[in-house]
Amino acid sequence: MPPRPSLRRPTAGWYPKRGEVYLVALDKPRPAVVLSVNALNEHALDVCLVPVTSVHHQEFRVRVPIRAGDGGLNADCWAKCDQVTTLEKTFLRYPPLGTLSDTALANIQLQVRFALGLL
């Protein structure tokens, strides 16, 4: 799973960017990819996220692989494109772990569209 980030306070003007990976403070810290667009992320109180897991399920076509190192993740993981969610920005642990590659983000976008019947 991802490394433990420092719990620094966000800098003035900070907002989560599309494609960044954050630990999200739920029952335990879990990684998630910001999916919502920056224009919304900058002004809204919440963001749209795709959760990330280290558990691979072969039968889920909509789980996108993310290679270790991409987005600051230290192990191979999978984006759970069938479980898109929205959370308040206060649940995100600053700073982000990293930013996904363009290829990984494009694959996530495609599978989210598929999972939501938007293709």
N, CA, C and O atoms as a MOPAC input file, in Angstrom:
PM7 MOZYME 1SCF
protein

 N      0.84600 1    -1.18400 1     0.00000 1
 C      0.00000 1     0.00000 1     0.00000 1
 C      0.88500 1     1.23900 1     0.00000 1
 O      2.11200 1     1.13200 1     0.00300 1
 N      0.25800 1     2.42400 1    -0.00400 1
 C      1.02100 1     3.65300 1    -0.15100 1
 C      1.84100 1     3.99400 1     1.08000 1
 O      1.52400 1     3.55600 1     2.18600 1
 N      2.89300 1     4.77400 1     0.88900 1
 C      3.67300 1     5.22800 1     2.03900 1
 C      2.84400 1     6.20000 1     2.86800 1
 O      1.87800 1     6.78500 1     2.37800 1
 N      3.22500 1     6.36100 1     4.10600 1
 C      2.52000 1     7.29500 1     5.00000 1
 C      3.00000 1     8.71000 1     4.73300 1
 O      4.18200 1     9.00400 1     4.91100 1
 N      2.09700 1     9.59700 1     4.30400 1
 C      2.52600 1    10.97400 1     4.06900 1
 C      2.60400 1    11.73800 1     5.37600 1
 O      2.01600 1    11.33400 1     6.37900 1
 N      3.33400 1    12.84700 1     5.36000 1
 C      3.32900 1    13.71300 1     6.52300 1
 C      1.95400 1    14.36400 1     6.59100 1
 O      1.26100 1    14.46400 1     5.57800 1
 N      1.56600 1    14.79800 1     7.75300 1
 C      0.25600 1    15.41100 1     7.90500 1
 C      0.41000 1    16.93200 1     7.94400 1
 O     -0.01000 1    17.58800 1     8.89700 1
 N      1.01100 1    17.46800 1     6.90700 1
 C      1.18200 1    18.91800 1     6.80600 1
 C     -0.14200 1    19.56500 1     6.45900 1
 O     -1.03800 1    18.92600 1     5.90600 1
 N     -0.25300 1    20.82000 1     6.78400 1
 C     -1.43100 1    21.60300 1     6.40900 1
 C     -1.28500 1    22.03500 1     4.96000 1
 O     -0.18300 1    22.35000 1     4.51300 1
 N     -2.39700 1    22.05200 1     4.22100 1
 C     -2.32800 1    22.52100 1     2.83300 1
 C     -1.84800 1    23.97100 1     2.76500 1
 O     -2.09500 1    24.77400 1     3.66500 1
 N     -1.16900 1    24.27100 1     1.69100 1
 C     -0.72000 1    25.64200 1     1.46700 1
 C     -1.90100 1    26.49700 1     1.02200 1
 O     -2.91800 1    25.97600 1     0.56500 1
 N     -1.75900 1    27.80800 1     1.15700 1
 C     -2.82400 1    28.72500 1     0.72700 1
 C     -3.09400 1    28.50500 1    -0.75400 1
 O     -2.16200 1    28.39500 1    -1.55100 1
 N     -4.35600 1    28.44100 1    -1.11700 1
 C     -4.73700 1    28.24800 1    -2.51100 1
 C     -4.71900 1    26.80300 1    -2.97200 1
 O     -4.98600 1    26.52300 1    -4.14100 1
 N     -4.40600 1    25.87700 1    -2.06700 1
 C     -4.37100 1    24.45300 1    -2.43000 1
 C     -5.76800 1    23.95000 1    -2.77400 1
 O     -6.76500 1    24.35100 1    -2.17300 1
 N     -5.80500 1    23.07700 1    -3.74200 1
 C     -6.98800 1    22.26300 1    -4.00900 1
 C     -6.51500 1    20.99400 1    -4.71800 1
 O     -5.50300 1    21.02200 1    -5.41800 1
 N     -7.23200 1    19.88600 1    -4.54400 1
 C     -6.82600 1    18.63600 1    -5.18900 1
 C     -6.98600 1    18.73700 1    -6.69300 1
 O     -7.95400 1    19.31700 1    -7.18500 1
 N     -6.03100 1    18.16800 1    -7.42600 1
 C     -6.04300 1    18.21000 1    -8.88700 1
 C     -6.45500 1    16.84600 1    -9.44400 1
 O     -6.17200 1    15.80000 1    -8.86000 1
 N     -7.13000 1    16.89500 1   -10.58600 1
 C     -7.53400 1    15.67300 1   -11.28600 1
 C     -6.30400 1    14.80000 1   -11.53900 1
 O     -5.28700 1    15.27900 1   -12.03900 1
 N     -6.40700 1    13.52300 1   -11.18900 1
 C     -5.31400 1    12.58400 1   -11.39200 1
 C     -4.38300 1    12.43500 1   -10.20500 1
 O     -3.54000 1    11.53800 1   -10.19500 1
 N     -4.51700 1    13.30300 1    -9.19300 1
 C     -3.68500 1    13.15000 1    -8.00200 1
 C     -4.20600 1    12.00000 1    -7.14900 1
 O     -5.40100 1    11.70300 1    -7.13400 1
 N     -3.28300 1    11.36500 1    -6.44400 1
 C     -3.62500 1    10.26500 1    -5.54400 1
 C     -3.43900 1    10.75700 1    -4.11200 1
 O     -2.38700 1    11.28500 1    -3.75400 1
 N     -4.46900 1    10.57600 1    -3.30600 1
 C     -4.44500 1    10.97800 1    -1.90000 1
 C     -4.78900 1     9.79400 1    -1.01700 1
 O     -5.48600 1     8.86900 1    -1.43600 1
 N     -4.29200 1     9.83400 1     0.21200 1
 C     -4.84800 1     8.95400 1     1.22300 1
 C     -6.11400 1     9.62900 1     1.71300 1
 O     -6.13200 1    10.83500 1     1.95800 1
 N     -7.16900 1     8.84600 1     1.85500 1
 C     -8.46000 1     9.34500 1     2.29100 1
 C     -8.71500 1     8.78600 1     3.68300 1
 O     -8.59600 1     7.58100 1     3.90300 1
 N     -9.06300 1     9.65500 1     4.61800 1
 C     -9.27700 1     9.25900 1     6.00900 1
 C    -10.68100 1     8.69700 1     6.17200 1
 O    -11.63300 1     9.44300 1     6.39800 1
 N    -10.80400 1     7.38000 1     6.05800 1
 C    -12.07900 1     6.69900 1     6.28200 1
 C    -11.92000 1     5.84800 1     7.53400 1
 O    -11.41000 1     6.34600 1     8.53700 1
 N    -12.33600 1     4.58800 1     7.51700 1
 C    -12.13100 1     3.72000 1     8.67300 1
 C    -10.63900 1     3.52300 1     8.93200 1
 O    -10.21000 1     3.34900 1    10.07300 1
 N     -9.86300 1     3.55300 1     7.85700 1
 C     -8.40600 1     3.59100 1     7.90900 1
 C     -7.96200 1     4.32700 1     6.65000 1
 O     -8.73300 1     4.41700 1     5.69400 1
 N     -6.74300 1     4.85300 1     6.62500 1
 C     -6.30700 1     5.59100 1     5.43500 1
 C     -6.29800 1     4.68700 1     4.20100 1
 O     -5.68500 1     3.62000 1     4.20400 1
 N     -6.98600 1     5.13100 1     3.15200 1
 C     -7.06800 1     4.37500 1     1.90700 1
 C     -6.75400 1     5.31400 1     0.74900 1
 O     -7.16700 1     6.47400 1     0.76700 1
 N     -6.02500 1     4.82900 1    -0.25800 1
 C     -5.72400 1     5.69700 1    -1.40100 1
 C     -6.91900 1     5.84000 1    -2.33700 1
 O     -7.75500 1     4.94500 1    -2.45600 1
 N     -6.97100 1     7.00100 1    -2.99700 1
 C     -8.02100 1     7.27000 1    -3.97700 1
 C     -7.48700 1     8.27300 1    -4.99500 1
 O     -6.62300 1     9.09500 1    -4.69000 1
 N     -8.02200 1     8.18600 1    -6.21000 1
 C     -7.63100 1     9.06500 1    -7.31000 1
 C     -8.70600 1    10.12900 1    -7.49000 1
 O     -9.89400 1     9.80900 1    -7.52800 1
 N     -8.30200 1    11.38300 1    -7.59900 1
 C     -9.24000 1    12.47100 1    -7.85100 1
 C     -9.68400 1    12.38300 1    -9.30900 1
 O     -8.85400 1    12.36900 1   -10.21800 1
 N    -10.98300 1    12.32500 1    -9.52200 1
 C    -11.54600 1    12.19100 1   -10.86400 1
 C    -12.21900 1    13.48200 1   -11.34500 1
 O    -12.24200 1    13.76000 1   -12.54400 1
 N    -12.75600 1    14.25300 1   -10.43000 1
 C    -13.46300 1    15.47800 1   -10.82900 1
 C    -12.49900 1    16.49600 1   -11.42700 1
 O    -11.29600 1    16.47000 1   -11.16500 1
 N    -13.05800 1    17.39500 1   -12.24100 1
 C    -12.24500 1    18.36800 1   -12.97300 1
 C    -11.77800 1    19.48900 1   -12.04800 1
 O    -12.43000 1    19.80500 1   -11.05200 1
 N    -10.64200 1    20.08100 1   -12.39600 1
 C    -10.01900 1    21.08300 1   -11.54200 1
 C    -10.90100 1    22.30500 1   -11.29200 1
 O    -10.86800 1    22.87400 1   -10.20100 1
 N    -11.68700 1    22.71300 1   -12.28300 1
 C    -12.56100 1    23.87200 1   -12.09400 1
 C    -13.53200 1    23.64300 1   -10.93900 1
 O    -13.83200 1    24.57100 1   -10.18700 1
 N    -14.02400 1    22.41500 1   -10.79400 1
 C    -14.89200 1    22.07700 1    -9.66100 1
 C    -14.07200 1    21.88100 1    -8.39000 1
 O    -14.45900 1    22.35000 1    -7.32000 1
 N    -12.94300 1    21.18800 1    -8.50700 1
 C    -12.11900 1    20.89300 1    -7.33500 1
 C    -11.66300 1    22.15400 1    -6.61600 1
 O    -11.54200 1    22.17100 1    -5.39100 1
 N    -11.41400 1    23.20100 1    -7.38000 1
 C    -10.92600 1    24.44200 1    -6.77800 1
 C    -11.98800 1    25.12600 1    -5.92400 1
 O    -11.65800 1    25.73200 1    -4.90400 1
 N    -13.25900 1    25.04000 1    -6.32200 1
 C    -14.29400 1    25.82200 1    -5.66400 1
 C    -15.28800 1    25.02100 1    -4.82700 1
 O    -15.87100 1    25.55700 1    -3.88500 1
 N    -15.48600 1    23.76000 1    -5.15200 1
 C    -16.46600 1    22.94100 1    -4.42400 1
 C    -15.88800 1    22.47500 1    -3.08500 1
 O    -14.67300 1    22.46300 1    -2.88900 1
 N    -16.76800 1    22.09600 1    -2.18100 1
 C    -16.33300 1    21.56400 1    -0.89200 1
 C    -15.97600 1    20.09000 1    -0.96500 1
 O    -15.31800 1    19.56100 1    -0.06900 1
 N    -16.41100 1    19.41800 1    -2.04100 1
 C    -16.14700 1    17.98800 1    -2.17300 1
 C    -15.52600 1    17.68300 1    -3.53300 1
 O    -15.51700 1    18.51900 1    -4.43700 1
 N    -15.00800 1    16.46100 1    -3.65100 1
 C    -14.38800 1    16.00200 1    -4.89200 1
 C    -14.89200 1    14.60100 1    -5.21000 1
 O    -15.30400 1    13.85400 1    -4.32300 1
 N    -14.85200 1    14.26400 1    -6.49100 1
 C    -15.22400 1    12.94100 1    -6.96100 1
 C    -13.95700 1    12.09300 1    -6.99300 1
 O    -12.92900 1    12.52400 1    -7.51700 1
 N    -14.03300 1    10.89400 1    -6.43500 1
 C    -12.86600 1    10.02700 1    -6.28000 1
 C    -13.13300 1     8.61700 1    -6.78900 1
 O    -14.27400 1     8.15500 1    -6.82400 1
 N    -12.05000 1     7.94300 1    -7.18300 1
 C    -12.08400 1     6.52200 1    -7.49100 1
 C    -11.18000 1     5.84800 1    -6.46000 1
 O     -9.98400 1     6.13800 1    -6.41300 1
 N    -11.73000 1     4.95300 1    -5.63200 1
 C    -10.90000 1     4.27600 1    -4.63500 1
 C     -9.88600 1     3.33700 1    -5.28500 1
 O    -10.08000 1     2.85700 1    -6.40200 1
 N     -8.81600 1     3.09500 1    -4.56300 1
 C     -7.73300 1     2.21800 1    -5.02500 1
 C     -7.57600 1     1.08700 1    -4.02300 1
 O     -7.66100 1     1.29800 1    -2.81300 1
 N     -7.34700 1    -0.12000 1    -4.53900 1
 C     -7.16500 1    -1.29000 1    -3.68500 1
 C     -5.91400 1    -2.05900 1    -4.08600 1
 O     -5.45300 1    -1.97400 1    -5.22400 1
 N     -5.38100 1    -2.80300 1    -3.14400 1
 C     -4.25100 1    -3.68500 1    -3.44800 1
 C     -4.73400 1    -5.10400 1    -3.74000 1
 O     -3.93200 1    -5.98700 1    -4.04500 1
 N     -6.05500 1    -5.32000 1    -3.64600 1
 C     -6.63600 1    -6.63900 1    -3.88700 1
 C     -7.10200 1    -6.73100 1    -5.33700 1
 O     -7.91200 1    -5.92300 1    -5.79300 1
 N     -6.58600 1    -7.71300 1    -6.04600 1
 C     -6.92900 1    -7.88500 1    -7.45100 1
 C     -8.05100 1    -8.90400 1    -7.60800 1
 O     -7.99500 1    -9.99900 1    -7.04600 1
 N     -9.06900 1    -8.53100 1    -8.37800 1
 C    -10.17700 1    -9.43400 1    -8.69500 1
 C    -10.21600 1    -9.59500 1   -10.20600 1
 O    -10.59300 1    -8.66100 1   -10.91300 1
 N     -9.84100 1   -10.74300 1   -10.70600 1
 C     -9.78700 1   -10.99400 1   -12.14400 1
 C    -11.13500 1   -10.81300 1   -12.82800 1
 O    -11.20100 1   -10.42700 1   -13.99500 1
 N    -12.21700 1   -11.09700 1   -12.08900 1
 C    -13.52900 1   -11.05400 1   -12.72000 1
 C    -14.05800 1    -9.63300 1   -12.91600 1
 O    -15.06400 1    -9.45000 1   -13.60100 1
 N    -13.41100 1    -8.63000 1   -12.33600 1
 C    -13.85300 1    -7.25200 1   -12.49300 1
 C    -13.08700 1    -6.57700 1   -13.62500 1
 O    -11.93200 1    -6.18200 1   -13.46200 1
 N    -13.73900 1    -6.45600 1   -14.75700 1
 C    -13.12400 1    -5.82800 1   -15.91400 1
 C    -12.88600 1    -4.33400 1   -15.69900 1
 O    -11.99800 1    -3.74700 1   -16.31700 1
 N    -13.67200 1    -3.72800 1   -14.83200 1
 C    -13.58300 1    -2.28500 1   -14.62600 1
 C    -12.55200 1    -1.88900 1   -13.56500 1
 O    -12.50900 1    -0.72800 1   -13.15700 1
 N    -11.73700 1    -2.81500 1   -13.12300 1
 C    -10.64400 1    -2.50600 1   -12.20000 1
 C     -9.38500 1    -2.24800 1   -13.03300 1
 O     -8.88800 1    -3.14600 1   -13.71200 1
 N     -8.88600 1    -1.03800 1   -12.97500 1
 C     -7.73600 1    -0.62800 1   -13.78800 1
 C     -6.45100 1    -0.82400 1   -12.99000 1
 O     -6.33100 1    -0.32800 1   -11.87000 1
 N     -5.48000 1    -1.55300 1   -13.57100 1
 C     -4.21300 1    -1.72900 1   -12.86400 1
 C     -3.40700 1    -0.43500 1   -12.81400 1
 O     -3.36000 1     0.33100 1   -13.77700 1
 N     -2.77800 1    -0.21600 1   -11.66700 1
 C     -1.85500 1     0.90300 1   -11.48700 1
 C     -0.54300 1     0.29900 1   -11.01200 1
 O     -0.48500 1    -0.35800 1    -9.97200 1
 N      0.49900 1     0.52700 1   -11.78100 1
 C      1.80600 1    -0.06600 1   -11.46200 1
 C      2.44500 1     0.63800 1   -10.27000 1
 O      2.25400 1     1.83600 1   -10.06300 1
 N      3.20000 1    -0.12000 1    -9.49800 1
 C      3.93900 1     0.44400 1    -8.36600 1
 C      4.75900 1     1.63400 1    -8.84900 1
 O      5.39400 1     1.57100 1    -9.90200 1
 N      4.74300 1     2.70400 1    -8.08700 1
 C      5.46800 1     3.91600 1    -8.43400 1
 C      4.58300 1     4.96300 1    -9.09500 1
 O      4.80800 1     6.16000 1    -8.91900 1
 N      3.58300 1     4.53200 1    -9.85000 1
 C      2.68600 1     5.47900 1   -10.50400 1
 C      1.80500 1     6.13400 1    -9.43700 1
 O      1.23100 1     5.44200 1    -8.59600 1
 N      1.70100 1     7.43600 1    -9.46800 1
 C      0.87600 1     8.15600 1    -8.50700 1
 C      1.39800 1     8.11300 1    -7.08500 1
 O      0.67100 1     8.44500 1    -6.14800 1
 N      2.65500 1     7.70500 1    -6.90800 1
 C      3.23600 1     7.62700 1    -5.57700 1
 C      2.88000 1     6.36200 1    -4.81600 1
 O      3.21400 1     6.23800 1    -3.63800 1
 N      2.21100 1     5.42700 1    -5.46200 1
 C      1.85000 1     4.15400 1    -4.80700 1
 C      3.06400 1     3.23600 1    -4.80100 1
 O      3.77100 1     3.13700 1    -5.80300 1
 N      3.30800 1     2.57000 1    -3.69000 1
 C      4.52000 1     1.74500 1    -3.58300 1
 C      4.29500 1     0.26500 1    -3.87500 1
 O      5.19600 1    -0.54800 1    -3.66800 1
 N      3.10600 1    -0.09200 1    -4.35100 1
 C      2.80400 1    -1.47700 1    -4.72700 1
 C      1.84000 1    -1.45500 1    -5.90800 1
 O      1.15700 1    -0.45600 1    -6.13700 1
 N      1.78400 1    -2.54900 1    -6.65300 1
 C      0.78400 1    -2.65500 1    -7.71400 1
 C     -0.60400 1    -2.58300 1    -7.07400 1
 O     -0.86600 1    -3.23700 1    -6.06500 1
 N     -1.48300 1    -1.78700 1    -7.66800 1
 C     -2.82900 1    -1.58600 1    -7.14200 1
 C     -3.82400 1    -1.57700 1    -8.29600 1
 O     -3.44800 1    -1.67400 1    -9.46400 1
 N     -5.10000 1    -1.46000 1    -7.94300 1
 C     -6.16600 1    -1.40900 1    -8.93600 1
 C     -7.14600 1    -0.30500 1    -8.56200 1
 O     -7.56000 1    -0.19300 1    -7.40800 1
 N     -7.51200 1     0.50600 1    -9.54500 1
 C     -8.53500 1     1.53600 1    -9.35700 1
 C     -9.90000 1     0.87500 1    -9.48000 1
 O    -10.16900 1     0.17200 1   -10.45300 1
 N    -10.75200 1     1.09900 1    -8.50200 1
 C    -12.07800 1     0.47900 1    -8.44500 1
 C    -13.08500 1     1.38400 1    -9.16100 1
 O    -13.85300 1     2.10400 1    -8.52400 1
 N    -13.06700 1     1.33300 1   -10.49000 1
 C    -13.86200 1     2.24100 1   -11.31600 1
 C    -15.36500 1     2.00300 1   -11.19800 1
 O    -16.16200 1     2.81200 1   -11.67300 1
 N    -15.75000 1     0.91600 1   -10.57800 1
 C    -17.15800 1     0.61500 1   -10.34500 1
 C    -17.63800 1     1.18900 1    -9.01400 1
 O    -18.79400 1     0.99600 1    -8.64000 1
 N    -16.75800 1     1.89600 1    -8.29200 1
 C    -17.12300 1     2.43100 1    -6.97400 1
 C    -16.80000 1     3.91800 1    -6.84500 1
 O    -16.27200 1     4.35400 1    -5.82200 1
 N    -17.11000 1     4.68300 1    -7.86600 1
 C    -16.87800 1     6.12500 1    -7.83500 1
 C    -17.65900 1     6.71800 1    -6.66200 1
 O    -18.80100 1     6.33600 1    -6.40700 1
 N    -17.02700 1     7.65700 1    -5.95200 1
 C    -17.67600 1     8.26000 1    -4.78600 1
 C    -17.31800 1     9.73600 1    -4.69400 1
 O    -16.42000 1    10.21000 1    -5.38900 1
 N    -18.01700 1    10.44900 1    -3.84200 1
 C    -17.74400 1    11.85700 1    -3.58900 1
 C    -17.53600 1    12.04800 1    -2.09800 1
 O    -18.30400 1    11.54500 1    -1.27800 1
 N    -16.47700 1    12.78900 1    -1.75800 1
 C    -16.18100 1    13.08500 1    -0.35400 1
 C    -15.77900 1    14.54500 1    -0.20900 1
 O    -15.28900 1    15.16500 1    -1.15200 1
 N    -15.99500 1    15.08400 1     0.98900 1
 C    -15.50600 1    16.42400 1     1.28200 1
 C    -13.98300 1    16.43800 1     1.23000 1
 O    -13.33400 1    15.45300 1     1.58100 1
 N    -13.42300 1    17.54900 1     0.79600 1
 C    -11.96700 1    17.67600 1     0.69400 1
 C    -11.27600 1    17.49100 1     2.04400 1
 O    -10.09700 1    17.14300 1     2.09400 1
 N    -12.00400 1    17.72300 1     3.13500 1
 C    -11.40300 1    17.57200 1     4.46700 1
 C    -10.99700 1    16.12600 1     4.75400 1
 O    -10.21100 1    15.88200 1     5.66900 1
 N    -11.52000 1    15.15800 1     3.98400 1
 C    -11.14700 1    13.75400 1     4.16600 1
 C     -9.81300 1    13.41200 1     3.49900 1
 O     -9.23800 1    12.35800 1     3.77100 1
 N     -9.32000 1    14.29600 1     2.63000 1
 C     -8.05900 1    14.04100 1     1.92600 1
 C     -6.88700 1    14.41900 1     2.81700 1
 O     -6.87300 1    15.49200 1     3.42000 1
 N     -5.91100 1    13.53300 1     2.89300 1
 C     -4.70900 1    13.81400 1     3.67700 1
 C     -3.67200 1    14.48000 1     2.78500 1
 O     -3.15400 1    13.88200 1     1.84100 1
 N     -3.38700 1    15.72100 1     3.10700 1
 C     -2.40200 1    16.50200 1     2.36900 1
 C     -1.01000 1    16.14700 1     2.86900 1
 O     -0.84400 1    15.93500 1     4.07000 1
 N     -0.01400 1    16.07100 1     2.01500 1
 C      0.01200 1    16.31500 1     0.58300 1
 C     -0.38100 1    15.06300 1    -0.20200 1
 O     -0.46600 1    13.97500 1     0.36800 1
 N     -0.62200 1    15.21300 1    -1.51400 1
 C     -0.92900 1    14.02800 1    -2.31700 1
 C      0.26900 1    13.08800 1    -2.36100 1
 O      1.41500 1    13.51000 1    -2.20900 1
 N     -0.01700 1    11.80900 1    -2.57200 1
 C      1.05800 1    10.83000 1    -2.73100 1
 C      1.80300 1    11.06500 1    -4.04200 1
 O      3.01100 1    10.84500 1    -4.13600 1
 N      1.05600 1    11.51900 1    -5.05500 1
 C      1.63600 1    11.75300 1    -6.36900 1
 C      0.53500 1    11.95700 1    -7.38600 1
 O     -0.63500 1    12.10100 1    -7.03100 1
 N      0.91400 1    11.96800 1    -8.65400 1
 C     -0.02200 1    12.14600 1    -9.75500 1
 C      0.09400 1    10.96000 1   -10.69900 1
 O      1.20000 1    10.54500 1   -11.04800 1
 N     -1.03700 1    10.41500 1   -11.11100 1
 C     -1.03700 1     9.27900 1   -12.03400 1
 C     -0.51200 1     9.67300 1   -13.40800 1
 O     -0.58300 1    10.83400 1   -13.81100 1
 N      0.01200 1     8.69400 1   -14.11000 1
 C      0.41500 1     8.89700 1   -15.49800 1
 C     -0.82400 1     9.17800 1   -16.33700 1
 O     -1.93500 1     8.79400 1   -15.97300 1
 N     -0.61900 1     9.85100 1   -17.46300 1
 C     -1.73500 1    10.13700 1   -18.37400 1
 C     -2.41300 1     8.85100 1   -18.83800 1
 O     -3.63400 1     8.81000 1   -18.99100 1
 N     -1.61700 1     7.79400 1   -19.06300 1
 C     -2.17200 1     6.52000 1   -19.53200 1
 C     -3.07800 1     5.89500 1   -18.48000 1
 O     -4.18400 1     5.45500 1   -18.79500 1
 N     -2.62000 1     5.85400 1   -17.24100 1
 C     -3.43600 1     5.26300 1   -16.16800 1
 C     -4.72400 1     6.05800 1   -15.97800 1
 O     -5.79500 1     5.47000 1   -15.82300 1
 N     -4.63100 1     7.39900 1   -15.98800 1
 C     -5.82700 1     8.22100 1   -15.80800 1
 C     -6.80100 1     8.02300 1   -16.96500 1
 O     -8.01000 1     7.95000 1   -16.74200 1
 N     -6.30000 1     7.93500 1   -18.19300 1
 C     -7.17200 1     7.70300 1   -19.35100 1
 C     -7.87700 1     6.35500 1   -19.23400 1
 O     -9.05800 1     6.25100 1   -19.56400 1
 N     -7.17800 1     5.32700 1   -18.77100 1
 C     -7.79100 1     4.00500 1   -18.58700 1
 C     -8.87300 1     4.04700 1   -17.51200 1
 O     -9.91800 1     3.41100 1   -17.65200 1
 N     -8.62300 1     4.78900 1   -16.44800 1
 C     -9.61700 1     4.92500 1   -15.38100 1
 C    -10.85500 1     5.64100 1   -15.91600 1
 O    -11.98000 1     5.20200 1   -15.67500 1
 N    -10.65500 1     6.72900 1   -16.63400 1
 C    -11.78300 1     7.47800 1   -17.20600 1
 C    -12.63400 1     6.57900 1   -18.09900 1
 O    -13.86200 1     6.61200 1   -18.02100 1
 N    -11.99600 1     5.78400 1   -18.93900 1
 C    -12.71200 1     4.89300 1   -19.85000 1
 C    -13.54400 1     3.87300 1   -19.07800 1
 O    -14.70500 1     3.64000 1   -19.41200 1
 N    -12.95800 1     3.26600 1   -18.05300 1
 C    -13.67200 1     2.23000 1   -17.30000 1
 C    -14.77100 1     2.81600 1   -16.42000 1
 O    -15.78100 1     2.15500 1   -16.17800 1
 N    -14.59300 1     4.04900 1   -15.93700 1
 C    -15.67500 1     4.71100 1   -15.19400 1
 C    -16.85700 1     4.94400 1   -16.12700 1
 O    -18.00600 1     4.70000 1   -15.75800 1
 N    -16.57100 1     5.41300 1   -17.32400 1
 C    -17.64700 1     5.61700 1   -18.31600 1
 C    -18.36300 1     4.30900 1   -18.59400 1
 O    -19.59000 1     4.28500 1   -18.68700 1
 N    -17.61600 1     3.21800 1   -18.72800 1
 C    -18.20900 1     1.90600 1   -18.97600 1
 C    -19.08300 1     1.49200 1   -17.78800 1
 O    -20.21700 1     1.05000 1   -17.97000 1
 N    -18.55000 1     1.63900 1   -16.57700 1
 C    -19.27700 1     1.23000 1   -15.37400 1
 C    -20.56800 1     2.02200 1   -15.17200 1
 O    -21.53300 1     1.51300 1   -14.60200 1
 N    -20.58000 1     3.27200 1   -15.64100 1
 C    -21.76500 1     4.11600 1   -15.47400 1
 C    -22.68400 1     4.09700 1   -16.69800 1
 O    -23.68900 1     4.80800 1   -16.73500 1
 N    -22.33500 1     3.27700 1   -17.70400 1
 C    -23.16300 1     3.15200 1   -18.88500 1
 C    -23.12000 1     4.38200 1   -19.76700 1
 O    -24.11600 1     4.70800 1   -20.41200 1
 N    -21.99200 1     5.07200 1   -19.81300 1
 C    -21.86000 1     6.29200 1   -20.58600 1
 C    -21.11900 1     6.08700 1   -21.91200 1
 O    -20.74600 1     7.05800 1   -22.56900 1
 N    -20.90900 1     4.85100 1   -22.29700 1
 C    -20.22800 1     4.57100 1   -23.57500 1
 C    -21.24000 1     4.30100 1   -24.66100 1
 O    -20.86500 1     4.04600 1   -25.80600 1

